[in-house]
Amino acid sequence: MSSLPTCSLQYDVSLQALNTFGVAARAAMLARVSDIGDLQALLSQKHFANLPRLILGGGSNILFTRDFDGLVLLPEFRGMAITHEDGDRVHVRAGAGESWDALVRWSLAQGLCGLENLALIPGHVGAAPIQNIGAYGVEFAEVCASVEIHDIALGTTRLLSREQCGFAYRQSIFKTPEAANWIVTAVDIALTRQARLRLDYAGLREQLHAQDITTPTATEVADAVTQLRLRKLPNPALIGNAGSFFKNPIVTNTVAKQLQLQHPALPAWPMPDGQKKLSAAWLIESCGFKGLRDGDAGVSSQHALVLVNHGAASGAQLWALAQRIQAGVQQQFGVQLLPEPMVI
Ligand SMILES: Cc1cc2nc3c(=O)[nH]c(=O)nc-3n(C[C@H](O)[C@H](O)[C@H](O)COP(=O)(O)OP(=O)(O)OC[C@H]3O[C@@H](n4cnc5c(N)ncnc54)[C@H](O)[C@@H]3O)c2cc1C
């Protein structure tokens, strides 16, 4: 291993501090990667090349239900810089290992707009394209110009255009088998100097109004989003969680209509393809799961979509609770809830 100066390799590593659920799990091996050459050198050794691999960012969208008997790669590619301007679009390149919220704040400090609604989403830049992070009416896809990937199997690095990323609601090409050997190394995002603020998402205008702000700047929008998030979501530093545990289910318009006839209060939002996105939180709360606790595994009493670790819950206990919720919602509404985090 002496030929691997920066790919620091550790054996039998605790992952508890590396996942925001704070569940106990161990990795057989873990390598921090800040140089592609070092990664290739590591993986050129047969022993490492054949191990199961897992890429881990900030661990805020992952549930370990068991130990990982393989090699965990922690991308630590750094850097945030304006690379070029193209008309009114200012391109920023950010390394996969940077904190997402640090990128949001850095871009605002450069006078750049576009990321304000995505403030305070936990995790690293490299994970943003994976599930096409979204909040307060904006998704990563809208600012993404391209994503740089390294293909571990081929040993090549290339750029994927936004179109090639196949972004959809909490979905992208990076979640498909095609991307099994890819590691995101950097993203190129296109921002603007002129603010085009998106304030229509529920609660945002009210928050700005409460702060006596009528014509907000992009930074003030980011601050308002931050305040809202701190109020509405349990803080993983205080209680383990991975944000929303379930995706909002997407159903046909016909199914949505039938459900709304029986349950007029069920929120449903139109999707670009004519289908409807239902509120998973409403479905879960209606089944009586909000605030439920089974040992140290629980459903947040603040937000029905968030599973929480009250202390010493194992990943398997949290997953059992998630499955109980899925079964309850399926039975009561005939709707399938899918988990948002990666479940190991
Ligand atoms: C309190 C809280 C609030 C949240 N709110 C939101 C929200 O509003 N909107 C939202 O979309 N999400 C939200 N999340 C989920 C999470 O923050 C995001 O999905 C985030 O992008 C995950 O980043 P991460 O670095 O922690 O990824 P991880 O959890 O480490 O990894 C997530 C997935 O991405 C893969 N991955 C990570 N980095 C790379 C890489 N460089 N290359 C290839 N694959 C990679 C992993 O293998 C895994 O499959 C929230 C989570 C928490 C805890």
Ligand as a Chemical Component Dictionary entry (heavy atoms), coordinates in Angstrom:
data_LIG
# 
_chem_comp.id                   LIG 
_chem_comp.type                 NON-POLYMER 
_chem_comp.pdbx_formal_charge   0 
_chem_comp.three_letter_code    LIG 
# 
loop_
_chem_comp_atom.comp_id 
_chem_comp_atom.atom_id 
_chem_comp_atom.alt_atom_id 
_chem_comp_atom.type_symbol 
_chem_comp_atom.charge 
_chem_comp_atom.model_Cartn_x 
_chem_comp_atom.model_Cartn_y 
_chem_comp_atom.model_Cartn_z 
_chem_comp_atom.pdbx_ordinal 
LIG C1  C1  C 0 -32.044 16.682 7.411  1  
LIG C2  C2  C 0 -31.961 16.270 5.967  2  
LIG C3  C3  C 0 -32.642 17.005 5.022  3  
LIG C4  C4  C 0 -32.577 16.653 3.665  4  
LIG N1  N1  N 0 -33.254 17.393 2.767  5  
LIG C5  C5  C 0 -33.188 17.087 1.451  6  
LIG C6  C6  C 0 -33.870 17.883 0.485  7  
LIG O1  O1  O 0 -34.507 18.890 0.812  8  
LIG N2  N2  N 0 -33.796 17.518 -0.809 9  
LIG C7  C7  C 0 -33.075 16.432 -1.216 10 
LIG O2  O2  O 0 -33.057 16.160 -2.424 11 
LIG N3  N3  N 0 -32.416 15.662 -0.322 12 
LIG C8  C8  C 0 -32.447 15.958 0.991  13 
LIG N4  N4  N 0 -31.792 15.189 1.908  14 
LIG C9  C9  C 0 -31.065 13.996 1.444  15 
LIG C10 C10 C 0 -29.554 14.244 1.209  16 
LIG O3  O3  O 0 -29.100 15.359 1.905  17 
LIG C11 C11 C 0 -29.236 14.436 -0.262 18 
LIG O4  O4  O 0 -29.692 13.344 -1.016 19 
LIG C12 C12 C 0 -27.731 14.595 -0.510 20 
LIG O5  O5  O 0 -27.465 14.912 -1.849 21 
LIG C13 C13 C 0 -26.937 13.353 -0.117 22 
LIG O6  O6  O 0 -25.574 13.713 -0.108 23 
LIG P1  P1  P 0 -24.486 12.835 0.613  24 
LIG O7  O7  O 0 -23.157 13.379 0.209  25 
LIG O8  O8  O 0 -24.758 12.765 2.050  26 
LIG O9  O9  O 0 -24.708 11.426 -0.099 27 
LIG P2  P2  P 0 -24.618 9.969  0.537  28 
LIG O10 O10 O 0 -25.737 9.750  1.482  29 
LIG O11 O11 O 0 -23.252 9.723  1.043  30 
LIG O12 O12 O 0 -24.856 9.093  -0.760 31 
LIG C14 C14 C 0 -26.124 9.088  -1.384 32 
LIG C15 C15 C 0 -26.018 8.285  -2.687 33 
LIG O13 O13 O 0 -25.155 8.941  -3.600 34 
LIG C16 C16 C 0 -24.053 8.108  -3.972 35 
LIG N5  N5  N 0 -22.878 8.990  -4.087 36 
LIG C17 C17 C 0 -22.485 9.916  -3.183 37 
LIG N6  N6  N 0 -21.420 10.593 -3.667 38 
LIG C18 C18 C 0 -21.145 10.065 -4.891 39 
LIG C19 C19 C 0 -20.154 10.341 -5.889 40 
LIG N7  N7  N 0 -19.226 11.281 -5.741 41 
LIG N8  N8  N 0 -20.179 9.595  -7.026 42 
LIG C20 C20 C 0 -21.114 8.629  -7.207 43 
LIG N9  N9  N 0 -22.064 8.335  -6.303 44 
LIG C21 C21 C 0 -22.082 9.046  -5.160 45 
LIG C22 C22 C 0 -23.944 7.088  -2.847 46 
LIG O14 O14 O 0 -23.334 5.888  -3.290 47 
LIG C23 C23 C 0 -25.404 6.908  -2.480 48 
LIG O15 O15 O 0 -26.030 6.041  -3.399 49 
LIG C24 C24 C 0 -31.819 15.523 3.261  50 
LIG C25 C25 C 0 -31.123 14.787 4.236  51 
LIG C26 C26 C 0 -31.178 15.165 5.573  52 
LIG C27 C27 C 0 -30.400 14.381 6.590  53 
# 
loop_
_chem_comp_bond.comp_id 
_chem_comp_bond.atom_id_1 
_chem_comp_bond.atom_id_2 
_chem_comp_bond.value_order 
_chem_comp_bond.pdbx_ordinal 
LIG C1  C2  SING 1  
LIG C2  C3  SING 2  
LIG C2  C26 DOUB 3  
LIG C3  C4  DOUB 4  
LIG C4  N1  SING 5  
LIG C4  C24 SING 6  
LIG N1  C5  DOUB 7  
LIG C5  C6  SING 8  
LIG C5  C8  SING 9  
LIG C6  O1  DOUB 10 
LIG C6  N2  SING 11 
LIG N2  C7  SING 12 
LIG C7  O2  DOUB 13 
LIG C7  N3  SING 14 
LIG N3  C8  DOUB 15 
LIG C8  N4  SING 16 
LIG N4  C9  SING 17 
LIG N4  C24 SING 18 
LIG C9  C10 SING 19 
LIG C10 O3  SING 20 
LIG C10 C11 SING 21 
LIG C11 O4  SING 22 
LIG C11 C12 SING 23 
LIG C12 O5  SING 24 
LIG C12 C13 SING 25 
LIG C13 O6  SING 26 
LIG O6  P1  SING 27 
LIG P1  O7  DOUB 28 
LIG P1  O8  SING 29 
LIG P1  O9  SING 30 
LIG O9  P2  SING 31 
LIG P2  O10 DOUB 32 
LIG P2  O11 SING 33 
LIG P2  O12 SING 34 
LIG O12 C14 SING 35 
LIG C14 C15 SING 36 
LIG C15 O13 SING 37 
LIG C15 C23 SING 38 
LIG O13 C16 SING 39 
LIG C16 N5  SING 40 
LIG C16 C22 SING 41 
LIG N5  C17 SING 42 
LIG N5  C21 SING 43 
LIG C17 N6  DOUB 44 
LIG N6  C18 SING 45 
LIG C18 C19 SING 46 
LIG C18 C21 DOUB 47 
LIG C19 N7  SING 48 
LIG C19 N8  DOUB 49 
LIG N8  C20 SING 50 
LIG C20 N9  DOUB 51 
LIG N9  C21 SING 52 
LIG C22 O14 SING 53 
LIG C22 C23 SING 54 
LIG C23 O15 SING 55 
LIG C24 C25 DOUB 56 
LIG C25 C26 SING 57 
LIG C26 C27 SING 58 
# 
